[in-house]
Amino acid sequence: MPRTRQLTVAMLVARVGYAAVLTAAPARWTERWLGPAVHQAPTRVSLRALGVREGLLHVGALAAAVSGRPVRPWLAASMVGDLSDIAATARARQGLPDGSLTATAIVAGGSALLTAAAAASEHA
């Protein structure tokens, strides 16, 4: 497996891990982002659903990567998810904790850039 694909696989494993912790303990990992609402059941439902979708997306990407199939479409979907996190946070920023938008832009934006670099390293 080429080194660039190995790095993509490592990134995807990390994303699957993030999805697992988000699903298992959403309030613990998102309070800084969303504030005290994460302790309410309806918010935890949405966060767990986000974690499951994030996990399925990245497990699919990981399966494609390790089997030598094209991974760019999966990576594109991942980037769209990261960018939608930023857009949704910007839209709701008035009701979110101070610094939430900045932190989301850094974390999700950095993730999108890392994913874009992985996609660029993939063969067509």
Backbone as XML, in Angstrom:
<?xml version="1.0"?>
<chain id="A" units="angstrom">
  <residue number="1" name="MET">
    <atom name="N" x="0.857" y="-1.177" z="0.000"/>
    <atom name="CA" x="0.000" y="0.000" z="0.000"/>
    <atom name="C" x="0.901" y="1.237" z="0.000"/>
  </residue>
  <residue number="2" name="PRO">
    <atom name="N" x="0.661" y="2.162" z="-0.920"/>
    <atom name="CA" x="1.478" y="3.382" z="-0.972"/>
    <atom name="C" x="1.399" y="4.179" z="0.340"/>
  </residue>
  <residue number="3" name="ARG">
    <atom name="N" x="2.448" y="4.900" z="0.619"/>
    <atom name="CA" x="2.526" y="5.695" z="1.860"/>
    <atom name="C" x="1.367" y="6.674" z="1.979"/>
  </residue>
  <residue number="4" name="THR">
    <atom name="N" x="0.988" y="7.308" z="0.881"/>
    <atom name="CA" x="-0.120" y="8.260" z="0.953"/>
    <atom name="C" x="-1.421" y="7.563" z="1.330"/>
  </residue>
  <residue number="5" name="ARG">
    <atom name="N" x="-1.616" y="6.347" z="0.834"/>
    <atom name="CA" x="-2.822" y="5.592" z="1.196"/>
    <atom name="C" x="-2.755" y="5.187" z="2.665"/>
  </residue>
  <residue number="6" name="GLN">
    <atom name="N" x="-1.570" y="4.850" z="3.161"/>
    <atom name="CA" x="-1.420" y="4.509" z="4.575"/>
    <atom name="C" x="-1.809" y="5.703" z="5.455"/>
  </residue>
  <residue number="7" name="LEU">
    <atom name="N" x="-1.411" y="6.904" z="5.042"/>
    <atom name="CA" x="-1.769" y="8.098" z="5.804"/>
    <atom name="C" x="-3.274" y="8.353" z="5.757"/>
  </residue>
  <residue number="8" name="THR">
    <atom name="N" x="-3.871" y="8.098" z="4.605"/>
    <atom name="CA" x="-5.327" y="8.232" z="4.488"/>
    <atom name="C" x="-6.019" y="7.246" z="5.419"/>
  </residue>
  <residue number="9" name="VAL">
    <atom name="N" x="-5.535" y="6.014" z="5.441"/>
    <atom name="CA" x="-6.114" y="4.996" z="6.329"/>
    <atom name="C" x="-5.988" y="5.434" z="7.788"/>
  </residue>
  <residue number="10" name="ALA">
    <atom name="N" x="-4.842" y="5.956" z="8.175"/>
    <atom name="CA" x="-4.651" y="6.415" z="9.558"/>
    <atom name="C" x="-5.641" y="7.524" z="9.901"/>
  </residue>
  <residue number="11" name="MET">
    <atom name="N" x="-5.830" y="8.463" z="9.001"/>
    <atom name="CA" x="-6.776" y="9.544" z="9.223"/>
    <atom name="C" x="-8.193" y="8.986" z="9.368"/>
  </residue>
  <residue number="12" name="LEU">
    <atom name="N" x="-8.545" y="8.034" z="8.521"/>
    <atom name="CA" x="-9.884" y="7.457" z="8.582"/>
    <atom name="C" x="-10.111" y="6.669" z="9.870"/>
  </residue>
  <residue number="13" name="VAL">
    <atom name="N" x="-9.096" y="5.975" z="10.340"/>
    <atom name="CA" x="-9.210" y="5.269" z="11.626"/>
    <atom name="C" x="-9.485" y="6.282" z="12.744"/>
  </residue>
  <residue number="14" name="ALA">
    <atom name="N" x="-8.800" y="7.409" z="12.710"/>
    <atom name="CA" x="-9.035" y="8.456" z="13.715"/>
    <atom name="C" x="-10.464" y="8.985" z="13.624"/>
  </residue>
  <residue number="15" name="ARG">
    <atom name="N" x="-10.969" y="9.146" z="12.418"/>
    <atom name="CA" x="-12.334" y="9.640" z="12.245"/>
    <atom name="C" x="-13.358" y="8.622" z="12.754"/>
  </residue>
  <residue number="16" name="VAL">
    <atom name="N" x="-13.111" y="7.356" z="12.537"/>
    <atom name="CA" x="-13.996" y="6.315" z="13.069"/>
    <atom name="C" x="-13.957" y="6.342" z="14.603"/>
  </residue>
  <residue number="17" name="GLY">
    <atom name="N" x="-12.779" y="6.524" z="15.167"/>
    <atom name="CA" x="-12.655" y="6.638" z="16.623"/>
    <atom name="C" x="-13.434" y="7.818" z="17.170"/>
  </residue>
  <residue number="18" name="TYR">
    <atom name="N" x="-13.331" y="8.956" z="16.489"/>
    <atom name="CA" x="-14.097" y="10.138" z="16.902"/>
    <atom name="C" x="-15.585" y="9.838" z="16.863"/>
  </residue>
  <residue number="19" name="ALA">
    <atom name="N" x="-16.032" y="9.184" z="15.813"/>
    <atom name="CA" x="-17.453" y="8.840" z="15.692"/>
    <atom name="C" x="-17.899" y="7.944" z="16.846"/>
  </residue>
  <residue number="20" name="ALA">
    <atom name="N" x="-17.045" y="7.021" z="17.220"/>
    <atom name="CA" x="-17.387" y="6.107" z="18.319"/>
    <atom name="C" x="-17.546" y="6.860" z="19.639"/>
  </residue>
  <residue number="21" name="VAL">
    <atom name="N" x="-16.625" y="7.760" z="19.947"/>
    <atom name="CA" x="-16.747" y="8.487" z="21.216"/>
    <atom name="C" x="-17.905" y="9.468" z="21.173"/>
  </residue>
  <residue number="22" name="LEU">
    <atom name="N" x="-18.176" y="10.050" z="20.017"/>
    <atom name="CA" x="-19.318" y="10.953" z="19.892"/>
    <atom name="C" x="-20.623" y="10.195" z="20.124"/>
  </residue>
  <residue number="23" name="THR">
    <atom name="N" x="-20.700" y="9.001" z="19.602"/>
    <atom name="CA" x="-21.899" y="8.188" z="19.777"/>
    <atom name="C" x="-22.042" y="7.723" z="21.228"/>
  </residue>
  <residue number="24" name="ALA">
    <atom name="N" x="-20.943" y="7.332" z="21.834"/>
    <atom name="CA" x="-20.987" y="6.798" z="23.192"/>
    <atom name="C" x="-21.209" y="7.865" z="24.258"/>
  </residue>
  <residue number="25" name="ALA">
    <atom name="N" x="-20.599" y="9.002" z="24.110"/>
    <atom name="CA" x="-20.670" y="10.048" z="25.140"/>
    <atom name="C" x="-20.772" y="11.425" z="24.487"/>
  </residue>
  <residue number="26" name="PRO">
    <atom name="N" x="-21.898" y="11.724" z="23.848"/>
    <atom name="CA" x="-21.982" y="12.971" z="23.085"/>
    <atom name="C" x="-21.815" y="14.234" z="23.922"/>
  </residue>
  <residue number="27" name="ALA">
    <atom name="N" x="-22.355" y="14.263" z="25.108"/>
    <atom name="CA" x="-22.261" y="15.480" z="25.922"/>
    <atom name="C" x="-20.814" y="15.789" z="26.295"/>
  </residue>
  <residue number="28" name="ARG">
    <atom name="N" x="-20.072" y="14.757" z="26.605"/>
    <atom name="CA" x="-18.683" y="14.956" z="27.037"/>
    <atom name="C" x="-17.836" y="15.609" z="25.946"/>
  </residue>
  <residue number="29" name="TRP">
    <atom name="N" x="-18.104" y="15.265" z="24.695"/>
    <atom name="CA" x="-17.252" y="15.709" z="23.592"/>
    <atom name="C" x="-17.775" y="16.935" z="22.863"/>
  </residue>
  <residue number="30" name="THR">
    <atom name="N" x="-18.969" y="17.412" z="23.233"/>
    <atom name="CA" x="-19.541" y="18.521" z="22.463"/>
    <atom name="C" x="-19.991" y="19.717" z="23.299"/>
  </residue>
  <residue number="31" name="GLU">
    <atom name="N" x="-19.813" y="19.663" z="24.593"/>
    <atom name="CA" x="-20.307" y="20.773" z="25.423"/>
    <atom name="C" x="-19.644" y="22.100" z="25.057"/>
  </residue>
  <residue number="32" name="ARG">
    <atom name="N" x="-18.365" y="22.078" z="24.781"/>
    <atom name="CA" x="-17.678" y="23.329" z="24.414"/>
    <atom name="C" x="-18.232" y="23.886" z="23.099"/>
  </residue>
  <residue number="33" name="TRP">
    <atom name="N" x="-18.659" y="22.991" z="22.229"/>
    <atom name="CA" x="-19.206" y="23.391" z="20.934"/>
    <atom name="C" x="-20.637" y="23.908" z="21.068"/>
  </residue>
  <residue number="34" name="LEU">
    <atom name="N" x="-21.485" y="23.170" z="21.784"/>
    <atom name="CA" x="-22.915" y="23.460" z="21.787"/>
    <atom name="C" x="-23.465" y="23.997" z="23.096"/>
  </residue>
  <residue number="35" name="GLY">
    <atom name="N" x="-22.668" y="23.942" z="24.157"/>
    <atom name="CA" x="-23.122" y="24.480" z="25.425"/>
    <atom name="C" x="-23.954" y="23.496" z="26.229"/>
  </residue>
  <residue number="36" name="PRO">
    <atom name="N" x="-24.674" y="24.001" z="27.238"/>
    <atom name="CA" x="-25.393" y="23.139" z="28.161"/>
    <atom name="C" x="-26.516" y="22.318" z="27.523"/>
  </residue>
  <residue number="37" name="ALA">
    <atom name="N" x="-26.947" y="22.679" z="26.345"/>
    <atom name="CA" x="-28.016" y="21.922" z="25.683"/>
    <atom name="C" x="-27.613" y="20.469" z="25.432"/>
  </residue>
  <residue number="38" name="VAL">
    <atom name="N" x="-26.316" y="20.176" z="25.453"/>
    <atom name="CA" x="-25.875" y="18.800" z="25.186"/>
    <atom name="C" x="-26.313" y="17.838" z="26.287"/>
  </residue>
  <residue number="39" name="HIS">
    <atom name="N" x="-26.754" y="18.353" z="27.405"/>
    <atom name="CA" x="-27.196" y="17.497" z="28.500"/>
    <atom name="C" x="-28.685" y="17.157" z="28.395"/>
  </residue>
  <residue number="40" name="GLN">
    <atom name="N" x="-29.352" y="17.712" z="27.407"/>
    <atom name="CA" x="-30.771" y="17.425" z="27.197"/>
    <atom name="C" x="-30.904" y="16.258" z="26.224"/>
  </residue>
  <residue number="41" name="ALA">
    <atom name="N" x="-31.860" y="15.394" z="26.504"/>
    <atom name="CA" x="-32.040" y="14.179" z="25.703"/>
    <atom name="C" x="-32.200" y="14.455" z="24.206"/>
  </residue>
  <residue number="42" name="PRO">
    <atom name="N" x="-33.010" y="15.425" z="23.777"/>
    <atom name="CA" x="-33.154" y="15.637" z="22.335"/>
    <atom name="C" x="-31.830" y="15.996" z="21.645"/>
  </residue>
  <residue number="43" name="THR">
    <atom name="N" x="-31.005" y="16.758" z="22.311"/>
    <atom name="CA" x="-29.713" y="17.116" z="21.731"/>
    <atom name="C" x="-28.820" y="15.889" z="21.657"/>
  </residue>
  <residue number="44" name="ARG">
    <atom name="N" x="-28.822" y="15.067" z="22.693"/>
    <atom name="CA" x="-27.994" y="13.850" z="22.667"/>
    <atom name="C" x="-28.439" y="12.897" z="21.561"/>
  </residue>
  <residue number="45" name="VAL">
    <atom name="N" x="-29.741" y="12.846" z="21.298"/>
    <atom name="CA" x="-30.236" y="12.012" z="20.194"/>
    <atom name="C" x="-29.608" y="12.478" z="18.882"/>
  </residue>
  <residue number="46" name="SER">
    <atom name="N" x="-29.658" y="13.767" z="18.632"/>
    <atom name="CA" x="-29.093" y="14.314" z="17.393"/>
    <atom name="C" x="-27.595" y="14.088" z="17.306"/>
  </residue>
  <residue number="47" name="LEU">
    <atom name="N" x="-26.907" y="14.263" z="18.413"/>
    <atom name="CA" x="-25.455" y="14.071" z="18.413"/>
    <atom name="C" x="-25.079" y="12.611" z="18.196"/>
  </residue>
  <residue number="48" name="ARG">
    <atom name="N" x="-25.840" y="11.721" z="18.801"/>
    <atom name="CA" x="-25.565" y="10.288" z="18.570"/>
    <atom name="C" x="-25.825" y="9.927" z="17.115"/>
  </residue>
  <residue number="49" name="ALA">
    <atom name="N" x="-26.890" y="10.466" z="16.548"/>
    <atom name="CA" x="-27.171" y="10.212" z="15.132"/>
    <atom name="C" x="-26.041" y="10.762" z="14.265"/>
  </residue>
  <residue number="50" name="LEU">
    <atom name="N" x="-25.534" y="11.925" z="14.596"/>
    <atom name="CA" x="-24.393" y="12.490" z="13.877"/>
    <atom name="C" x="-23.187" y="11.562" z="14.003"/>
  </residue>
  <residue number="51" name="GLY">
    <atom name="N" x="-22.961" y="11.043" z="15.194"/>
    <atom name="CA" x="-21.843" y="10.126" z="15.406"/>
    <atom name="C" x="-21.971" y="8.856" z="14.588"/>
  </residue>
  <residue number="52" name="VAL">
    <atom name="N" x="-23.176" y="8.320" z="14.512"/>
    <atom name="CA" x="-23.390" y="7.105" z="13.726"/>
    <atom name="C" x="-23.152" y="7.390" z="12.248"/>
  </residue>
  <residue number="53" name="ARG">
    <atom name="N" x="-23.695" y="8.487" z="11.742"/>
    <atom name="CA" x="-23.469" y="8.828" z="10.329"/>
    <atom name="C" x="-21.994" y="9.054" z="10.052"/>
  </residue>
  <residue number="54" name="GLU">
    <atom name="N" x="-21.340" y="9.754" z="10.935"/>
    <atom name="CA" x="-19.901" y="9.998" z="10.796"/>
    <atom name="C" x="-19.144" y="8.671" z="10.775"/>
  </residue>
  <residue number="55" name="GLY">
    <atom name="N" x="-19.543" y="7.761" z="11.644"/>
    <atom name="CA" x="-18.894" y="6.454" z="11.693"/>
    <atom name="C" x="-19.121" y="5.651" z="10.430"/>
  </residue>
  <residue number="56" name="LEU">
    <atom name="N" x="-20.353" y="5.583" z="9.968"/>
    <atom name="CA" x="-20.646" y="4.821" z="8.757"/>
    <atom name="C" x="-19.923" y="5.387" z="7.543"/>
  </residue>
  <residue number="57" name="LEU">
    <atom name="N" x="-19.899" y="6.700" z="7.430"/>
    <atom name="CA" x="-19.196" y="7.340" z="6.316"/>
    <atom name="C" x="-17.717" y="6.967" z="6.318"/>
  </residue>
  <residue number="58" name="HIS">
    <atom name="N" x="-17.102" y="7.047" z="7.476"/>
    <atom name="CA" x="-15.665" y="6.808" z="7.536"/>
    <atom name="C" x="-15.298" y="5.328" z="7.551"/>
  </residue>
  <residue number="59" name="VAL">
    <atom name="N" x="-16.191" y="4.472" z="8.019"/>
    <atom name="CA" x="-15.965" y="3.034" z="7.872"/>
    <atom name="C" x="-16.033" y="2.666" z="6.392"/>
  </residue>
  <residue number="60" name="GLY">
    <atom name="N" x="-16.991" y="3.239" z="5.667"/>
    <atom name="CA" x="-17.072" y="3.012" z="4.223"/>
    <atom name="C" x="-15.819" y="3.471" z="3.511"/>
  </residue>
  <residue number="61" name="ALA">
    <atom name="N" x="-15.332" y="4.652" z="3.886"/>
    <atom name="CA" x="-14.100" y="5.176" z="3.291"/>
    <atom name="C" x="-12.917" y="4.280" z="3.634"/>
  </residue>
  <residue number="62" name="LEU">
    <atom name="N" x="-12.872" y="3.826" z="4.861"/>
    <atom name="CA" x="-11.785" y="2.951" z="5.305"/>
    <atom name="C" x="-11.816" y="1.626" z="4.541"/>
  </residue>
  <residue number="63" name="ALA">
    <atom name="N" x="-12.991" y="1.063" z="4.366"/>
    <atom name="CA" x="-13.113" y="-0.192" z="3.607"/>
    <atom name="C" x="-12.637" y="-0.004" z="2.174"/>
  </residue>
  <residue number="64" name="ALA">
    <atom name="N" x="-13.005" y="1.116" z="1.572"/>
    <atom name="CA" x="-12.553" y="1.396" z="0.210"/>
    <atom name="C" x="-11.033" y="1.547" z="0.174"/>
  </residue>
  <residue number="65" name="ALA">
    <atom name="N" x="-10.494" y="2.254" z="1.131"/>
    <atom name="CA" x="-9.051" y="2.517" z="1.151"/>
    <atom name="C" x="-8.233" y="1.243" z="1.308"/>
  </residue>
  <residue number="66" name="VAL">
    <atom name="N" x="-8.635" y="0.375" z="2.227"/>
    <atom name="CA" x="-7.829" y="-0.823" z="2.469"/>
    <atom name="C" x="-7.998" y="-1.870" z="1.370"/>
  </residue>
  <residue number="67" name="SER">
    <atom name="N" x="-9.098" y="-1.777" z="0.616"/>
    <atom name="CA" x="-9.311" y="-2.744" z="-0.466"/>
    <atom name="C" x="-8.818" y="-2.227" z="-1.813"/>
  </residue>
  <residue number="68" name="GLY">
    <atom name="N" x="-8.256" y="-1.024" z="-1.815"/>
    <atom name="CA" x="-7.702" y="-0.481" z="-3.053"/>
    <atom name="C" x="-8.728" y="0.151" z="-3.976"/>
  </residue>
  <residue number="69" name="ARG">
    <atom name="N" x="-9.950" y="0.314" z="-3.496"/>
    <atom name="CA" x="-10.983" y="0.962" z="-4.313"/>
    <atom name="C" x="-10.868" y="2.481" z="-4.195"/>
  </residue>
  <residue number="70" name="PRO">
    <atom name="N" x="-11.518" y="3.211" z="-5.097"/>
    <atom name="CA" x="-11.480" y="4.677" z="-5.029"/>
    <atom name="C" x="-12.031" y="5.196" z="-3.702"/>
  </residue>
  <residue number="71" name="VAL">
    <atom name="N" x="-11.326" y="6.132" z="-3.146"/>
    <atom name="CA" x="-11.729" y="6.683" z="-1.852"/>
    <atom name="C" x="-12.115" y="8.164" z="-1.975"/>
  </residue>
  <residue number="72" name="ARG">
    <atom name="N" x="-11.796" y="8.785" z="-3.095"/>
    <atom name="CA" x="-12.108" y="10.214" z="-3.252"/>
    <atom name="C" x="-13.578" y="10.565" z="-3.015"/>
  </residue>
  <residue number="73" name="PRO">
    <atom name="N" x="-14.535" y="9.787" z="-3.535"/>
    <atom name="CA" x="-15.937" y="10.157" z="-3.264"/>
    <atom name="C" x="-16.268" y="10.156" z="-1.769"/>
  </residue>
  <residue number="74" name="TRP">
    <atom name="N" x="-15.716" y="9.213" z="-1.054"/>
    <atom name="CA" x="-15.918" y="9.164" z="0.392"/>
    <atom name="C" x="-15.286" y="10.382" z="1.066"/>
  </residue>
  <residue number="75" name="LEU">
    <atom name="N" x="-14.097" y="10.743" z="0.613"/>
    <atom name="CA" x="-13.404" y="11.889" z="1.197"/>
    <atom name="C" x="-14.151" y="13.182" z="0.884"/>
  </residue>
  <residue number="76" name="ALA">
    <atom name="N" x="-14.710" y="13.275" z="-0.312"/>
    <atom name="CA" x="-15.504" y="14.462" z="-0.667"/>
    <atom name="C" x="-16.718" y="14.580" z="0.266"/>
  </residue>
  <residue number="77" name="ALA">
    <atom name="N" x="-17.380" y="13.469" z="0.523"/>
    <atom name="CA" x="-18.529" y="13.481" z="1.437"/>
    <atom name="C" x="-18.099" y="13.893" z="2.846"/>
  </residue>
  <residue number="78" name="SER">
    <atom name="N" x="-16.941" y="13.437" z="3.261"/>
    <atom name="CA" x="-16.417" y="13.805" z="4.568"/>
    <atom name="C" x="-16.163" y="15.310" z="4.657"/>
  </residue>
  <residue number="79" name="MET">
    <atom name="N" x="-15.580" y="15.867" z="3.597"/>
    <atom name="CA" x="-15.321" y="17.315" z="3.579"/>
    <atom name="C" x="-16.623" y="18.103" z="3.628"/>
  </residue>
  <residue number="80" name="VAL">
    <atom name="N" x="-17.632" y="17.648" z="2.902"/>
    <atom name="CA" x="-18.932" y="18.320" z="2.935"/>
    <atom name="C" x="-19.492" y="18.309" z="4.360"/>
  </residue>
  <residue number="81" name="GLY">
    <atom name="N" x="-19.346" y="17.198" z="5.042"/>
    <atom name="CA" x="-19.797" y="17.126" z="6.430"/>
    <atom name="C" x="-19.070" y="18.117" z="7.321"/>
  </residue>
  <residue number="82" name="ASP">
    <atom name="N" x="-17.752" y="18.201" z="7.173"/>
    <atom name="CA" x="-16.977" y="19.145" z="7.975"/>
    <atom name="C" x="-17.399" y="20.586" z="7.691"/>
  </residue>
  <residue number="83" name="LEU">
    <atom name="N" x="-17.561" y="20.898" z="6.426"/>
    <atom name="CA" x="-17.944" y="22.260" z="6.059"/>
    <atom name="C" x="-19.365" y="22.580" z="6.507"/>
  </residue>
  <residue number="84" name="SER">
    <atom name="N" x="-20.238" y="21.578" z="6.514"/>
    <atom name="CA" x="-21.597" y="21.823" z="7.004"/>
    <atom name="C" x="-21.602" y="22.068" z="8.514"/>
  </residue>
  <residue number="85" name="ASP">
    <atom name="N" x="-20.673" y="21.460" z="9.242"/>
    <atom name="CA" x="-20.544" y="21.750" z="10.675"/>
    <atom name="C" x="-20.219" y="23.229" z="10.889"/>
  </residue>
  <residue number="86" name="ILE">
    <atom name="N" x="-19.314" y="23.738" z="10.077"/>
    <atom name="CA" x="-18.942" y="25.153" z="10.190"/>
    <atom name="C" x="-20.128" y="26.040" z="9.842"/>
  </residue>
  <residue number="87" name="ALA">
    <atom name="N" x="-20.800" y="25.735" z="8.734"/>
    <atom name="CA" x="-21.932" y="26.558" z="8.303"/>
    <atom name="C" x="-23.060" y="26.538" z="9.332"/>
  </residue>
  <residue number="88" name="ALA">
    <atom name="N" x="-23.374" y="25.368" z="9.860"/>
    <atom name="CA" x="-24.456" y="25.270" z="10.851"/>
    <atom name="C" x="-24.088" y="26.014" z="12.134"/>
  </residue>
  <residue number="89" name="THR">
    <atom name="N" x="-22.830" y="25.917" z="12.516"/>
    <atom name="CA" x="-22.382" y="26.619" z="13.723"/>
    <atom name="C" x="-22.426" y="28.129" z="13.502"/>
  </residue>
  <residue number="90" name="ALA">
    <atom name="N" x="-22.029" y="28.583" z="12.325"/>
    <atom name="CA" x="-22.077" y="30.021" z="12.022"/>
    <atom name="C" x="-23.520" y="30.523" z="12.062"/>
  </residue>
  <residue number="91" name="ARG">
    <atom name="N" x="-24.414" y="29.744" z="11.527"/>
    <atom name="CA" x="-25.830" y="30.143" z="11.484"/>
    <atom name="C" x="-26.418" y="30.270" z="12.891"/>
  </residue>
  <residue number="92" name="ALA">
    <atom name="N" x="-25.995" y="29.411" z="13.810"/>
    <atom name="CA" x="-26.557" y="29.398" z="15.166"/>
    <atom name="C" x="-25.653" y="30.068" z="16.192"/>
  </residue>
  <residue number="93" name="ARG">
    <atom name="N" x="-24.627" y="30.762" z="15.768"/>
    <atom name="CA" x="-23.600" y="31.260" z="16.699"/>
    <atom name="C" x="-24.139" y="32.126" z="17.830"/>
  </residue>
  <residue number="94" name="GLN">
    <atom name="N" x="-25.257" y="32.815" z="17.624"/>
    <atom name="CA" x="-25.804" y="33.684" z="18.676"/>
    <atom name="C" x="-26.188" y="32.896" z="19.926"/>
  </residue>
  <residue number="95" name="GLY">
    <atom name="N" x="-26.598" y="31.650" z="19.761"/>
    <atom name="CA" x="-27.023" y="30.860" z="20.908"/>
    <atom name="C" x="-25.982" y="29.880" z="21.408"/>
  </residue>
  <residue number="96" name="LEU">
    <atom name="N" x="-24.771" y="29.967" z="20.884"/>
    <atom name="CA" x="-23.719" y="29.016" z="21.247"/>
    <atom name="C" x="-22.687" y="29.665" z="22.176"/>
  </residue>
  <residue number="97" name="PRO">
    <atom name="N" x="-21.900" y="28.856" z="22.857"/>
    <atom name="CA" x="-20.866" y="29.411" z="23.747"/>
    <atom name="C" x="-19.877" y="30.288" z="22.987"/>
  </residue>
  <residue number="98" name="ASP">
    <atom name="N" x="-19.319" y="31.259" z="23.700"/>
    <atom name="CA" x="-18.277" y="32.107" z="23.114"/>
    <atom name="C" x="-17.147" y="31.240" z="22.583"/>
  </residue>
  <residue number="99" name="GLY">
    <atom name="N" x="-16.658" y="31.566" z="21.425"/>
    <atom name="CA" x="-15.538" y="30.848" z="20.839"/>
    <atom name="C" x="-15.933" y="29.594" z="20.088"/>
  </residue>
  <residue number="100" name="SER">
    <atom name="N" x="-17.217" y="29.242" z="20.126"/>
    <atom name="CA" x="-17.668" y="28.011" z="19.473"/>
    <atom name="C" x="-17.417" y="28.050" z="17.968"/>
  </residue>
  <residue number="101" name="LEU">
    <atom name="N" x="-17.752" y="29.157" z="17.341"/>
    <atom name="CA" x="-17.562" y="29.246" z="15.894"/>
    <atom name="C" x="-16.088" y="29.187" z="15.530"/>
  </residue>
  <residue number="102" name="THR">
    <atom name="N" x="-15.264" y="29.891" z="16.275"/>
    <atom name="CA" x="-13.822" y="29.876" z="16.003"/>
    <atom name="C" x="-13.255" y="28.470" z="16.170"/>
  </residue>
  <residue number="103" name="ALA">
    <atom name="N" x="-13.603" y="27.820" z="17.261"/>
    <atom name="CA" x="-13.100" y="26.467" z="17.507"/>
    <atom name="C" x="-13.589" y="25.501" z="16.427"/>
  </residue>
  <residue number="104" name="THR">
    <atom name="N" x="-14.856" y="25.627" z="16.035"/>
    <atom name="CA" x="-15.398" y="24.749" z="14.999"/>
    <atom name="C" x="-14.702" y="25.002" z="13.669"/>
  </residue>
  <residue number="105" name="ALA">
    <atom name="N" x="-14.474" y="26.271" z="13.352"/>
    <atom name="CA" x="-13.776" y="26.591" z="12.104"/>
    <atom name="C" x="-12.369" y="26.001" z="12.100"/>
  </residue>
  <residue number="106" name="ILE">
    <atom name="N" x="-11.703" y="26.042" z="13.239"/>
    <atom name="CA" x="-10.348" y="25.490" z="13.322"/>
    <atom name="C" x="-10.371" y="23.970" z="13.222"/>
  </residue>
  <residue number="107" name="VAL">
    <atom name="N" x="-11.215" y="23.328" z="14.012"/>
    <atom name="CA" x="-11.238" y="21.860" z="14.049"/>
    <atom name="C" x="-11.833" y="21.287" z="12.761"/>
  </residue>
  <residue number="108" name="ALA">
    <atom name="N" x="-13.048" y="21.700" z="12.418"/>
    <atom name="CA" x="-13.688" y="21.151" z="11.217"/>
    <atom name="C" x="-12.997" y="21.637" z="9.951"/>
  </residue>
  <residue number="109" name="GLY">
    <atom name="N" x="-12.556" y="22.888" z="9.959"/>
    <atom name="CA" x="-11.822" y="23.396" z="8.798"/>
    <atom name="C" x="-10.501" y="22.677" z="8.617"/>
  </residue>
  <residue number="110" name="GLY">
    <atom name="N" x="-9.803" y="22.433" z="9.719"/>
    <atom name="CA" x="-8.545" y="21.683" z="9.645"/>
    <atom name="C" x="-8.784" y="20.264" z="9.164"/>
  </residue>
  <residue number="111" name="SER">
    <atom name="N" x="-9.865" y="19.666" z="9.628"/>
    <atom name="CA" x="-10.211" y="18.317" z="9.180"/>
    <atom name="C" x="-10.514" y="18.306" z="7.681"/>
  </residue>
  <residue number="112" name="ALA">
    <atom name="N" x="-11.254" y="19.294" z="7.223"/>
    <atom name="CA" x="-11.574" y="19.382" z="5.794"/>
    <atom name="C" x="-10.301" y="19.569" z="4.964"/>
  </residue>
  <residue number="113" name="LEU">
    <atom name="N" x="-9.383" y="20.388" z="5.451"/>
    <atom name="CA" x="-8.116" y="20.590" z="4.724"/>
    <atom name="C" x="-7.281" y="19.316" z="4.696"/>
  </residue>
  <residue number="114" name="LEU">
    <atom name="N" x="-7.215" y="18.618" z="5.819"/>
    <atom name="CA" x="-6.486" y="17.356" z="5.872"/>
    <atom name="C" x="-7.116" y="16.336" z="4.927"/>
  </residue>
  <residue number="115" name="THR">
    <atom name="N" x="-8.429" y="16.295" z="4.909"/>
    <atom name="CA" x="-9.137" y="15.378" z="4.020"/>
    <atom name="C" x="-8.921" y="15.760" z="2.562"/>
  </residue>
  <residue number="116" name="ALA">
    <atom name="N" x="-8.905" y="17.057" z="2.272"/>
    <atom name="CA" x="-8.634" y="17.508" z="0.901"/>
    <atom name="C" x="-7.234" y="17.099" z="0.467"/>
  </residue>
  <residue number="117" name="ALA">
    <atom name="N" x="-6.272" y="17.203" z="1.378"/>
    <atom name="CA" x="-4.906" y="16.782" z="1.058"/>
    <atom name="C" x="-4.866" y="15.281" z="0.779"/>
  </residue>
  <residue number="118" name="ALA">
    <atom name="N" x="-5.600" y="14.517" z="1.579"/>
    <atom name="CA" x="-5.658" y="13.068" z="1.340"/>
    <atom name="C" x="-6.280" y="12.778" z="-0.017"/>
  </residue>
  <residue number="119" name="ALA">
    <atom name="N" x="-7.357" y="13.485" z="-0.343"/>
    <atom name="CA" x="-8.024" y="13.284" z="-1.636"/>
    <atom name="C" x="-7.089" y="13.648" z="-2.792"/>
  </residue>
  <residue number="120" name="ALA">
    <atom name="N" x="-6.329" y="14.718" z="-2.609"/>
    <atom name="CA" x="-5.398" y="15.137" z="-3.665"/>
    <atom name="C" x="-4.290" y="14.129" z="-3.871"/>
  </residue>
  <residue number="121" name="SER">
    <atom name="N" x="-3.948" y="13.398" z="-2.831"/>
    <atom name="CA" x="-2.859" y="12.420" z="-2.941"/>
    <atom name="C" x="-3.320" y="11.105" z="-3.578"/>
  </residue>
  <residue number="122" name="GLU">
    <atom name="N" x="-4.627" y="10.931" z="-3.686"/>
    <atom name="CA" x="-5.190" y="9.719" z="-4.262"/>
    <atom name="C" x="-5.103" y="9.776" z="-5.787"/>
  </residue>
  <residue number="123" name="HIS">
    <atom name="N" x="-4.889" y="8.628" z="-6.389"/>
    <atom name="CA" x="-4.886" y="8.552" z="-7.847"/>
    <atom name="C" x="-6.323" y="8.617" z="-8.330"/>
  </residue>
  <residue number="124" name="ALA">
    <atom name="N" x="-6.524" y="9.175" z="-9.487"/>
    <atom name="CA" x="-7.866" y="9.363" z="-10.040"/>
    <atom name="C" x="-8.661" y="8.098" z="-10.152"/>
  </residue>
</chain>
